[in-house]
Amino acid sequence: MSEPPNEFDRSLHAVWGRVGGGISLAAQMLAWSDWALHFATQPGRGVELGLGHALPAARPLTHDPRLAADDWAQWPFSMYRDTFETAGRRLLELVQGVPGVERHHEQWVNFAMRQGLEMSSPANLFATNPQVLKKTAATAGANLLVGAAHGLEDLWRKALALPPAGAEAFRPGHEVAVTPGTVVLRNELIELIQYAPTTPTVHAEPVLFVSAWIMKYYVLDLSPHNSLIRYLVDQGHTVFAISWKNPGAAEAQLGMDDYLRLGICASLDAIDIILPRRRVHAVGYCLGGTLMAIAAAAMARERDDRLASLTLLAAQTDFTEPGEIGLFIDESQLTFLEDIMARQGYLDSTQMAAAFQALRAGDLVWGPMVRHYLLGERSPMTDLMAWNADGTRMPYRMHADYLRRLFLDNALAEGRYLVHGRPVSLNDIDVPVFLLGTRTDHVAPWRSVYKFSLLCDADVTFVLTEGGHNAGILSEPGHAHRSHRMLRRLANSTYVAPDDFLDTAREIEGSWWPAFAQWLVAHSGPRRRPPAMGAPRRGLPPVCDAPGTYVLMR
């Protein structure tokens, strides 16, 4: 790592970060100059592209779903669409497959070109969108007045840092995060929730949920009908969940080691007090799964046998193919981002959300803008949308450590990640593993999640479910259009490649939750009476009712 810049430079970078959405100008210039120099030295390719022949046909431009309605088949809108799509294909051909361009730079230029195409789609403009024109004529312009009101309301909410319209109908502890339970431990980083039993007997081994602190934990305890936590409680499991504190500038120096110590280790110690000598089913989701894998490897190294099993939900342990989010992670970008975070002490949730929105700009930016402000329609707020808007901040040191050590250096997969000053190896993990990927995940692509099976020779059951990073997890029984594939690989057996998994594992209709519950039961002991809530006589009295106080922090 290079020497840290002085305070003037960091202040300057912080200003640039606010103006440029946290994107390094140097990273952009490097990518574009790499492409331009290599493209300029290949004039024959430029001629071929200009003539429209001699090269293999480019893959068709992914059509904006907003251009697929019958209205777009009528002139002149068909002309707008065809011109846009033809120009888009040609522009993408210009930036793809230029020999000599560094792969990361090509991905960035391609991404930037797609961003420009998303922005310039005829679906975004009043005069070229037939659906907007039709509704304007039908309502005598009332849709535009309603859209203007929506715009003013959104600006007002943004200025006051208020949640989006409709989110007030999904309040933690009232409409969401309502599974009964008790906070049995609170420290400077977490509240540990123990959920109240609903069955006369419970399985011997408790379940500990470790969610990603990039968002609030209650995605796992959303509404009663789609709460994975409630589902397992009703199946007779004693469930604990970590609720992370929403950090501010005061927590700037909390690092990954602190999240391991104050989060997972403190929780396991507390569970050991409440349920002595009981092994734990550890379940980590997203970034929480990455941390749980690190903890499991460290525990295996130390011969700590408190884990009964390990479950990783949409969690990466090898970051060589992290998906499109990798566009924003290189040495230039991280150095720039570290300066921004060091100046304010954290990365704000809005700064992080902007990067994820850019990856799906058509769905998450331009589509909603047309719907809200031109058509005058509000998308109905859902529990998942409200949770997604309830973001958290990332401490400077932790987020810098995470991005640099895991994403950029891939230290965990390569056996160079240090815990207590010594490297850990995922291959030391010898408990049964339930590994889950979601098919359309753009945050943790399933093939990247699957790489855990290359790094660990334990008994691994891999499940691939329909849906994305969040929606694929919220896959309760009865959820429409859900299916999954499942395949078990015994410990120390032959590796199964991802494509072979797709060919071998049969598709099963319905939710993956029952399969997970059955897997937990298969690795659990006999049922017994439910434990008490907390352990007042052993120093863990109930602190407050679930969902606690940390989840309410803004």
N, C-alpha and C positions, 0 to 999 in steps of 0.2 A: 504494500500500500504506500502511496506517495505521501510526502509530508502534508499535514493539514494546512489549508490556506489561512491567511490572516483574516481578522474580523471584517475588514473592508470587503475582501473578496466574498466572504460568506454573506454579507449583507447584500452585495450586488447579486449574487446567485439567488438569494431569497426573493429579490424583486423580480428577476427574470423568471423564477419559478411561478410566481403569482400570475405574471403576464402570459407565460407559455404553457400553463397547465402542468408544470413540473417536468417538462421534457427538455433534455439537454440540446441546446442549439448545436454544439459541437458534434454530438452523435448524429444529428440529422445531416449536417454538412459532410461528415465523413462518408455516410451512406450514399448521398447523392453524388459526391465527387468520385467515389469508387465506381459507381455505375456510369457516370458521364464519361470518365476517362476510358473505360473499357469499351463502351459503346462507340465512342468517337474513333477508336482505332480499328473498328470493324465496319467500314463503309458499305461493304457488300451486303452485310446483314440489313443495314438501313434501307438499301435499295430494294432488297427482296420484300421487306415489310411494306415499303411504299407501294410496290407493285401488287402486293396482295397474293404472292404465290411463292413457290419454291421452298416454303417452310411447312412443317407439319401443322395441321389446323390446331389452333389454340383451343383449350377446353372452353366450352361456352361460358360466358359470363353468368354467374349466378344471378338469376333474375330476381329483382326486387319483387316480393309478393304483391306489392301495391300496384304493380304494372300488369298483373295477370287477369284482372277483371274484364268482362266483356266490353265495358265502356272504352277500354284502350284499343280495341280492334277497329274503332270508327275513326275515319279521317276527320281532322288532322292529327288526332292523338296517336293514331298508329304510326304516323310519320315521326312524331316526337319520340315515341318509344323506340322505333327501329333505328333512327339516327343516333340516339343515345346509346343503345346497346352495341351498334356497330363501332362507334367511336370508342366505347369502353373496351371492347375486345382488342382493338388496335393499340390502345394505350397500354393495356396489360401485356400485350405481346412485346412492346418496346422494352419493358422493364424485367421481363422474365427470361431466364435461360441465357443471359449474356455471359459467355465464357470469361473466366478470370475474376468475376465479381465475388467477393467474399459472401458466403451463404447468409450470414446475419444481415449484411448490408442489403442484399437482394430482397430478403424478407421485409426489411424496413421500407425500402423504396416501393415494393409491391403494396405494402400496407398503406403507405401514404397515398399512393395512386388510387387505391380502393376508397380511401376516405374522401378524396376529391370527387370520385364518381358518386358515392353515396350522397354527398352534399349537393351535387349538380343534377340529381335525378329529376325528371319532369314531374314526378309525383310530389315534389316539395314546393312547387310554385302554384300560385292561385290561377294564373292564366293558362297553364298547361295541364292541369289536373281535371279531367272531366267529371270526376265525382264531386269535387269541390264546386265546380261551376254549376253542376246540376242541383246541388243542395242550395247554393246561393240563390238560384232562380226560384226554386220551390219555396224558400222561406223568406223571399224578398230581402235577403241579406241578414236575416236574424242570426244565422250561424256565425257570421263575422263579429257581430256585437257580442254574442255569447263567448266566442273565442277571445275577444279582447278582454272581457271580464276575467276569463280564465288566466290570461297572461298577466293581468294586474295582480290577481290573487297569488299567482306563483311567484311573482317578483316580491310581493309583500312578505310571503312566507320565507323566501330565501333571505331577504334582508334581516328578518328577525330570527333566523336560524330555526324556523318551525318545521315540523314534518310536513310532507305533502298532504294535499286535501284528501280527507277520508281516512287517514292513518289514525285519527283519534278514536276510531271505532275498534281498534285492536290494541288495547292497553295491556302491558304485561301485568299479570295478577288479576285481571278482570275478564278480558275476552280471550287472551292468549296467556301461555305460561301459567295455567291454572291447576295443574296436577297437584294435589295436596302434598305438602312436605314441610320440612323444617331445615333451616340453616343450622348446621351443627359445628361449623368452623368458619371463622373469618380471620383473615390476616391481611397484610397490606396489598395483596394482589388478587385473592380469590375469596369467594364464599362457597363452601361445600354444602350442597343440598342433599338431604336424605329424604326420599319419598316414602310416604305412608303406605303400608301394605293394604291390599284390597282382597287378599285371599287368606284363608285360615292357616295355610302352611306356605312356606316359600322354599325355593331351592337354596342349597347350602351356601353356594358361592355368590357374593354380591356382584353387581355390574357397576362399573365406574365409567361415566361418559366424560370425555375430554374434548370439548368443542374448540373450534378455531377462535382465537381472541381477535381475529380480524373483524368479526361480527359477534353479536350477542348470542349466548348459548341457546336461547329458547327456540331456535329453529328446530331443535330436537324435541321441544315441548310446545308446539304451536297451538292450534285449536284442539279441543278434545278429540275430534275425529281423526286428526292426522298427526297426533303426538306419538312419536316412537317411544318416548319415555313412559307415557301412560300405557301404551300397548304392552310393554315388557312388565310393568308393574302388575297389570291385569293377568299376565301369564304366570305370575307367581315368583317374580324376581325381586330381590331387594336392590333398589337402584339408587345410586349416588350420581350427582352431576356437578361439575365445576362451573361456577359462574364467575367469569373474569371481570376484574375492575376495569372501568373505562379510564385509562391513564391520561394524565395531563403533563404539563411541563415539569412538575415535581418528580415524576417518575421517569424522566428522560434517561437516566443511567441504568435502568433495569435492563438486563440482557437475557439472552436465551438461557443461561445457567440459572438466573433468578426465576424464570418461568418454570424451569424444571424443578428447582428446589422448593419454591413457594407454591407451585401448582400441583404437579403430579406427586412429588415425594411427600409433601405435607398431607395431601389427600389420602395416600396409601397409609401413612402413619395414623391418621385419624380413623380410617376404616379398621385398621388393626386394633385400635383401642375399642371401637364399638363392637367389632366381630373378631375377637382374638383367634388367631391361627386359622383364619379362613382365607383361602386363596381368592383372587379377584379376577373377574372377566373385565379386561380393560378394553374400552371402545374409544378410538380416536377418530375424529372427523376432520378432514381437510388438514389445515396446519396443526390442529390438535393431534391428528393421527401421526404426522411427521414427528412431533415432539414425543408422543407416546412410543413410537418405534425407537427413538433415541433412548428413552428411559428403559424400555424393555431390553435393549442391547446392553446398556450399562448394568442393569440388574443381573442379566445373565453372566456378564463378566465377573461380577462380585458374588456369584452363587446365591443371589437373593431369589428365593423361589416363591414369592408371594403372588405371582401371576398364574392364573389357571389357563388363560387364553389371551390372545391379542386379536382385536378386530380393527382393521383400517378401512375407513369409509372415504372414498375419493381422496386418498392421501398419497402424496408422492414421497418416495425415498431416494429415487434417482432423478436428477434434474437435467439430464442431457437433452431431453425432449419435453420441455415443460409446457408446450403449446404456445399459443399466440402471445401470452403474457411475457414470454421470453423476449419479445421485441423491445420491451422497455428495460431490459437488464443487460448491460454491458459495462465495461470499466468506466467509460465516459459518463454514462447515465447514472451509475451508482455514486460516483464521486460528486456529481452535481446534486443528486438527491440527498446524499449525506450532509452536504453543506446546508441545504434547505432545512432538513430535520434538526441539525445541530443548532440552527439559529432559533427555531421555535420550540425545540424540545421533543417534537413528535411529528408524525405524519397524520394529517387530518383525514377523516373518513371521506370528505368530499374530494380531496386530492386523489385518493385511491380509487374512488368510484369513477372518476373521470377516465382513468385508464381502462377499466373494465367496460365502461359504456362505449369507448372508442372501438373496442374489439367487435362490437355488434351495433354499430352506429345506426344502421337502418332500422333495427328493431327497437333500440333503446333511446335513440335521440330523434331522428328525423320522422319516423313513423308516429310517435306520440305527439310531436310538435304539429304535424298536419292534422292529426285527429283532434287535438285539444284546441288549437288556435284557428285553423281554417274550417274544419267541419263543425267546430263548436261542441264536440262530444268529449265527455270524461270517461276514461276507462274505469270500470268499477274497481275500487280498492279491494285487495284480497289480503288475507293474513300474511302470506309470503311476501307480497309487495310491501306491506307495512313493516315487516321485520327487516327487509332489505334496506329500507330507508332509515332504520334505527342503527346507524353505524357507530363504530368506535375509532379511537385514535391508536396509533402505533408508537410506542416509545422509541426514541431516536436510536439508542444503543441496540435494543432487541431487533428492530427492523433492519438496521444496518448489518448486524451479525447474520440474521436470517438470509438476507439477499446475497450477501457476499460469501458466507461460508457454505451455504447450501445451494443456492441458485447458481452463483457465478463459479465457485470452486468445486462444487459437487463433492464436498469433503465427506459426507456421510456414506455415499455409495462407494467411495474410494478408500474407506478405512482411515481417513485422516481427521474425522470429527472428534474433538477432545471433550471428555466429561471428567471433571476433577483432574485435569492435566494429562489424561491418558486416552488414547484413541479407543473408540468402540467399533465393533463389527456386528452388522445385522445378522451375519451367519452364526453368531453365538446364540441367537434366539432359538429355543427348542420347544416352546409351547405351541399348541395348535393355533393356526392363524386363519381368520376369516377375512378375506381381501375382496373389496367391492369397488368396481368402477362403474361409471355411468356413461352410456353410449355417446351422448352429444355434449359431453363436458368440455368446455373451452378453458376452464381454470386448471383442472387436473385431468388431462386426457387419459382415457382408460388404458391405452397402451403404455403410457408412462407409469400409471399406477401398477400395472401388471409386472413391471420390471422388478418389483420386490421379490418375485419368485426366482429371479436370477441371482439375487443377493442373499437368499436365505434358503436353507435346505430343510426347513421344518415342514410339518404336515400343513399344507396350504389348500384351503377351499376358496376358489376364485369365483365370484359372481359378477356377471355383467348385466346391468339392468337398463331398461329404457329410461330416457329423461336426461336432464342436465345436472349440473353440479349440485344444485339445491333440490330441484323438483324430482330428480331421480331418487333422492334420499326420502323425500316425503311421498312414499309409495304405499300407503295403507291398503289393507285388503279391501277390495271393492273399487279401488281407483280405476277409472276407465283407461284403456289403452296402455296397460302396463304388462310387461312380461320380463323374463330374465333367463339367463343361461347360467348353469352352475357345473363346475368340474372340480373334483378333488385330486390333488397330487400328493401322494404319500411322502413321508419324510425320506430324503436321500434317494428319491426316484428320479427318473429321466425328466429333463426339462421339456415342457410343452410350449411351443412358440405361440404367439397370439393368434396367427392365422389358423394354426392347427386347433387351437381352442375353439374358434368359431366353427370349424368343421366338425369337431367332436362333440361339443356340448349341445344338447338338444334344447330347443326353446320351450320354456314353461310359461303358460299363461298365468297372469296374476302377479301379485305383490311378492317381493323377496322377503318381506318381514316374517311370514310363517317359517320359511326355510331357515332364517337366522335364529328364530326362537327354538326351532328343533335342534339346530346345531349347538346352541348354548346348553340345552337340556342334555344332549349327548355328552357334554364335557362337564357336567355338574354332578354333585353328589345327591344323596337322598334328601327329600324335603323335610323341613322341620318348622318349629314355631317361629313366627317373625321376631326379629330383634326389637329391642326398645329403640326409641328415637333418641339418638345421641347417647352419651354416657356421662351423666352429671357427676357420678361418684368418682369418675376417672378423669375429670378435667375437661369434659366436652359437653357442657349443658346446652340445651337449645338456645340459639341466639335470637331468632325471629322466624316467622312463617315464610315459606316459599312464596314468591320467587326471590325474596331477599331484597337488599337495597342496592347492590352494585349494578344490577340489571336496569335500574331506573336512572342511573347517572347519564347525563347528557354531556 
